[in-house]
């Protein structure tokens, strides 16, 4: 049985010290990629991580993405070469979670 199939298994992985610890793989990937979205960079754009303000929660701007997903390639879950820093826009686009805004008046009769 694959070790990263259920939501609980994935949650344990992403909360674990190997991934999210002080020197976990996530931080190593962010440092390697200079805290920049690599897909924006390939398009000639710059999208960097947000800065935490005192007394406020830091907004999430970047994700560390598994190029080959852990569900299908668990052996690559902790391989730095299988990781890429991406902004939320590109991460959602990769996972087909990006929905173009819909015009709710699109099918209305025009006067």
C-alpha positions in Angstrom: 0.0 0.0 0.0 1.2 3.5 -0.9 2.0 5.5 2.2 0.6 8.9 0.9 -2.9 8.0 -0.3 -5.2 9.3 2.4 -5.6 12.8 3.6 -4.4 11.9 7.0 -1.2 10.3 5.6 -0.4 13.4 3.6 -1.2 15.7 6.5 1.3 13.7 8.7 3.9 14.0 6.0 3.5 17.7 5.5 3.5 18.4 9.3 6.5 16.2 9.9 10.0 17.6 10.7 11.6 16.1 7.5 9.3 18.3 5.5 8.5 21.3 7.6 11.2 21.3 10.3 13.6 24.2 10.9 16.0 22.7 8.3 13.4 20.5 6.6 13.2 19.9 2.9 10.6 22.6 2.3 13.0 25.3 3.6 15.9 23.9 1.6 13.9 24.1 -1.6 12.8 27.7 -0.8 16.4 28.7 -0.1 17.7 27.0 -3.2 15.1 28.8 -5.3 15.8 32.1 -3.6 12.3 32.4 -2.3 11.0 33.0 -5.8 8.3 31.4 -7.9 10.3 29.4 -10.5 7.5 29.5 -13.1 7.0 33.3 -12.8 10.8 33.5 -13.2 10.7 31.4 -16.4 8.1 33.9 -17.7 10.4 36.9 -16.9 8.4 37.9 -13.9 9.3 38.1 -10.2 7.1 36.7 -7.4 8.8 36.5 -4.1 7.6 35.4 -0.6 5.7 37.8 1.6 7.3 39.5 4.6 5.8 39.0 8.1 4.6 42.2 9.8 4.7 42.3 13.6 1.3 41.3 15.1 0.0 40.0 11.8 -0.1 36.5 10.3 2.2 36.1 7.4 0.3 35.7 4.1 1.1 32.6 2.1 2.6 33.5 -1.3 4.7 30.5 -2.2 4.3 26.7 -2.1 6.9 24.0 -2.5 5.5 21.7 -5.2 6.3 18.1 -5.8 7.0 17.8 -9.5 6.2 14.1 -9.4 3.4 13.8 -6.8 3.9 11.9 -3.6 0.7 9.8 -4.2 2.2 8.3 -7.3 6.0 8.6 -6.6 6.4 8.2 -2.8 10.1 7.3 -3.2 10.6 10.9 -4.4 8.7 12.6 -1.6 12.0 13.7 0.2 14.1 14.4 -2.9 15.1 18.0 -3.3 15.4 17.6 -7.1 11.7 16.7 -7.2 10.7 20.0 -5.6 10.0 23.4 -7.1 9.0 26.7 -5.5 5.8 28.1 -7.1 3.4 30.9 -6.3 -0.2 30.1 -5.4 -1.4 31.1 -8.8 0.9 28.6 -10.6 0.4 25.9 -7.9 -3.4 26.1 -8.4 -2.9 26.1 -12.2 -0.7 23.0 -12.0 -3.4 21.2 -10.0 -6.3 22.4 -12.2 -7.7 24.4 -9.3 -7.6 27.6 -11.3 -11.0 28.8 -12.5 -11.3 31.8 -14.7 -13.7 34.3 -13.3 -17.2 33.7 -14.8 -19.4 36.5 -16.0 -22.7 35.8 -14.4 -24.5 37.9 -17.0 -22.9 36.0 -19.9 -26.2 34.4 -21.0 -28.5 37.3 -20.3 -30.3 39.1 -23.0 -28.6 42.3 -24.1 -30.6 45.5 -24.7 
